[in-house]
Amino acid sequence: MAVAFTREEDYESRAADLPDRPISPHANLVTASGLAAIEDALAEARAAYAAAQVEGGVSADRTAMARATRDLRYWSARRASAQLTEPEPEAGRVQFGRTVEIEREDGRNQIFRITGEDEADPTHGSVSYVSPLARGLLGKRLGDVAVVNGAEVEIVGVR
């Protein structure tokens, strides 16, 4: 029976030893909405940590405490390194925080906003400024053609 308890403790111990969430080596540029989202996530992480402590901390549910601690470290680091970036808009120029419309070679149009890494969500129309798509377009102007992932795209709108 001692072996069963040892295995259970080992499993719980491994589950509670979560690796840190990776932090990007790139500058943590954020839009105003991205900064607000980081602050919301940090508040949620603090609340989860406090709840895990109330529930008994490590002795009650080691994985809940480990998740809360990991998320608190991550969002604290992201908030500390956040650089609010709102460049003065230049008409027709692709910049951080702007919305861009491109036309692909096959005639499809796509619209997306260039944001910080934590804010990026391609399914909701935003891409990170370090993504290949954004890197290929940043600094270009309305009407320019750029090569993105080996294909040409034309910038047909910037707002």
C-alpha positions in Angstrom: 0.0 0.0 0.0 2.9 2.4 0.6 3.8 2.1 -3.1 0.4 3.4 -4.1 0.7 6.4 -1.9 4.1 7.1 -3.2 2.9 7.0 -6.8 0.0 9.3 -6.0 2.3 11.8 -4.4 4.7 11.6 -7.3 2.0 12.2 -9.8 0.6 15.1 -7.8 4.1 16.5 -7.3 4.8 16.4 -11.1 1.4 17.9 -11.9 2.1 20.8 -9.6 5.5 21.4 -11.1 4.3 23.3 -14.1 6.9 25.0 -16.4 6.7 28.7 -16.7 4.9 30.1 -19.6 7.4 31.2 -22.3 8.0 34.9 -22.5 8.9 36.3 -25.9 12.4 37.7 -26.5 10.8 40.5 -28.6 10.0 43.9 -27.1 6.5 43.8 -25.5 4.8 46.5 -27.6 1.2 46.9 -26.8 -1.8 49.0 -28.0 -4.0 50.7 -25.4 -6.5 47.8 -25.6 -3.6 45.3 -25.3 -2.4 47.0 -22.2 -5.9 46.9 -20.7 -6.2 43.2 -21.6 -2.8 42.5 -19.8 -4.0 44.4 -16.7 -7.3 42.4 -16.8 -5.4 39.1 -17.1 -3.1 40.2 -14.2 -6.1 41.0 -12.0 -7.5 37.5 -12.8 -4.2 35.9 -12.0 -4.1 37.7 -8.7 -7.6 36.6 -7.9 -6.9 33.0 -8.8 -3.8 33.1 -6.6 -5.7 34.5 -3.7 -8.5 31.9 -4.2 -5.9 29.1 -4.3 -4.4 30.4 -1.0 -7.8 30.5 0.6 -8.5 26.9 -0.5 -5.5 25.8 1.5 -2.6 26.4 -0.8 -0.3 23.6 -1.6 -1.8 21.2 0.9 -5.3 21.2 -0.7 -4.7 21.4 -4.5 -1.2 21.7 -5.6 -2.1 22.0 -9.3 -4.4 25.0 -8.7 -1.8 26.8 -6.7 0.9 26.0 -9.3 -1.3 27.3 -12.2 -2.2 30.4 -10.3 1.5 31.1 -9.4 2.7 30.4 -12.9 0.0 32.8 -14.4 0.7 35.4 -11.8 4.5 35.3 -12.7 3.7 35.5 -16.4 1.2 38.4 -16.4 3.3 40.3 -13.8 6.3 40.0 -16.2 4.3 41.0 -19.2 2.8 44.0 -17.4 6.2 45.1 -16.2 7.7 44.9 -19.7 4.7 46.4 -21.6 5.6 49.4 -23.8 2.5 51.3 -24.8 3.0 52.1 -28.5 0.8 54.5 -30.3 2.7 56.0 -33.2 1.4 59.2 -34.8 -0.6 57.8 -37.7 0.8 58.6 -41.2 -1.9 58.5 -43.8 -1.7 55.4 -45.9 1.3 53.9 -44.0 1.2 50.5 -42.4 2.1 50.9 -38.7 1.8 49.2 -35.4 -1.8 49.5 -34.1 -3.3 50.2 -37.5 -5.8 48.1 -39.5 -4.6 46.9 -42.9 -6.5 45.5 -45.8 -4.6 43.4 -48.3 -5.6 41.7 -51.6 -4.0 38.4 -52.2 -3.0 37.1 -55.7 -6.1 34.9 -55.8 -8.3 38.0 -55.3 -9.2 37.4 -51.7 -9.2 40.4 -49.4 -8.2 40.2 -45.8 -8.4 42.8 -43.0 -6.4 42.7 -39.8 -5.0 44.9 -37.1 -1.3 44.8 -36.2 -1.0 44.4 -32.4 1.3 43.2 -29.7 1.9 39.5 -29.2 -0.4 39.0 -26.2 -3.2 40.8 -28.0 -2.9 39.0 -31.3 -5.7 36.7 -32.3 -5.9 35.9 -36.1 -9.4 34.4 -35.7 -10.6 37.8 -34.5 -8.6 39.9 -37.0 -5.4 40.8 -35.2 -1.9 39.6 -35.9 1.3 40.2 -33.9 3.8 42.8 -35.1 6.4 40.0 -35.2 4.4 37.7 -37.4 5.7 37.1 -40.9 2.6 38.9 -42.4 3.1 42.0 -40.3 6.8 42.1 -40.8 6.3 42.0 -44.5 3.9 44.9 -44.4 5.2 47.3 -41.7 6.4 50.5 -43.2 4.8 49.9 -46.6 2.2 52.3 -48.0 -1.2 52.1 -49.6 -0.9 50.6 -53.1 2.5 48.9 -52.3 3.0 45.3 -53.2 4.8 43.1 -50.6 5.9 39.5 -50.6 4.5 37.6 -47.7 5.3 33.9 -47.3 6.4 33.7 -50.9 3.2 35.3 -52.3 2.5 38.8 -53.4 -0.1 40.9 -51.6 -1.2 44.5 -52.4 -2.1 46.9 -49.6 -5.5 48.2 -50.5 -6.5 49.9 -47.2 -4.9 51.3 -44.1 -6.8 52.8 -41.2 
